[in-house]
Amino acid sequence: MPGSARYEKGTSERLAKDISNLMLMCDEHHRKIDVHEKDQHPAPRLIQMKQDNERRIELLTSLMPSQQTHLILFGANIGTHQTPLTFNDASLALLPDRFPSENHAIELGITNGTLENHQPEYWDFHQQQLVRMFERRVEPLKGADKVQHYSIFAMAPMPLLIKLGSLISDIYPADVYQRHREPASWQWQSGDRGEQMRLIEPADFEGIPVLNLSLSATVTPDRIEQVLGSKVSIWTITHQEPNNDFLKTKRLLADFRILMRQAFDRIKATHGQNKQLHIFPAMPIATAIELGRIRQPKADMQLVIYDQNNKLKSFIKTIEIE
């Protein structure tokens, strides 16, 4: 009968809607939402929770084996502050492009060490630890493991980040991540490049070659001259408003890599390959790592890296990269 057909169709539609809103729960949580906290769990909230979970499962099940990556964490105390590096935070930042190859990270650093960066032994200790752990944990994977991609999350003083980048170099397919303050996350944001960086050449090319990286803060020439004297040839990479959180997008990090390669080439052509290039960095984490990755050991100048030490109220010489 037509009426019966219409009734059956309506019934099936209502049934499908009811099933789509069905949530399976354990006895404990059924009692929680139906009895103990009923007022706190109205139907719209439960439906939204279900939809959010379905989207999460859909995302996770869409990931392919080729999207696996080795998740690398590197941390070292910055002054007296320990580094908030966690596997879970880093894993979330990978989505939806990649996911960890293991349920744990490759950890290269020491995040609860007792040495502070104003102590002379700090730099040798952490550099040696980093090199040993890289040789032990990362190098054996190159060309041998089924997963040949790496995702780098690090929080450490700038010289150690540059050293890490020099170990990874550009022979390891890798993505480098930046810890953002606003919002607090490792996830890259979408959008345009934002701040445009530029290379400023020195007026005098006769002094000691220096690269001033004023990206997260401004390094004034007098702070460099305090360490090296007045006979310096200062090249500067900066942008209009140096600040701690300007590096928001992957596109801006790509712009930095391009500019950094140009800077290395221009400085080498001006001063000669056999001179040391003195690095005074005030820069985001990801740019420091990429600086180390970009440098070509056989083609580019040796680096002498300095670090601002608040206790000593001056930049200090820390690490040399040959």
Secondary structure, DSSP 8 states (H G I E B T S, - for coil): -HHHHHHHHHHHHHHHHHHHT-----HHHHHIIIIITGGG--HHHHHHHHHHHHHHHHHHHH--GGGEEEEEEEEB-BTTB-----HHHHHHHHTTT-EESSSS-EE-SBSS-S--TTSHHHHHHHHHHHHHHHHHHTGGGTTTSS---EEEEEES-HHHHHHHHHHHTTTS-EEE---BTTTTBSS---S---S--EEE--S--SSEEEEEEESSS---HHHHHHHH-S-EEEEEEE-SS--TT---SHHHHHHHHHHHHHHHHHHHHHH-TTSEEEEEEE--HHHHHHHHHH--TTTS-EEEEEEEETTTTEEEEEEEE-
